[in-house]
Amino acid sequence: MKPQFKIGNHDYTAFVEELSPVRNDLDADGSGRNLLDGLMYRNRIAQKDKWNVKFLKLPELIMKSIAEDINPEYAQITMLDPKTNRILTKTYYTSTLTYGAQRYDKSRGITYYEGGTFDMTER
């Protein structure tokens, strides 16, 4: 199945350099190592996906659109889910958006952004 990356109704698949998924476990209070016997005791309450998104060189209007799309507290993002190998839409929140370096293309009269990234975590 071919990966895709959409935020809301905007398809950014062609601009993605890398999508890196990580599964995060959320443990209940009281989980941890017993200091007497060293055994780990845990009560996992959920698993959430965290992704690092790296972009190719982005034209200024695409960067503007991405920044607007992830600006709300939560965004609906559609991607290939590694656990199910299906295209799924889930709700994510984002943290730091690195715009990347600004480069001006004199021949086209537009600015590009190189090295844009952000992290997103499943709600």
Buried (B, 14 or more C-beta within 10 A) or exposed (E): EEEBBBBBEEEBEEBBEEBEBEEEEEEEEEBEEEEEEEEEEEEEEEEBBBBEBBBBBBBBEBBEBBBEBBEEEEBBBBBBBEEEEEBEEBEBBBEEBEBBEEEEEEEEEEBBBEBBBBBBBBE
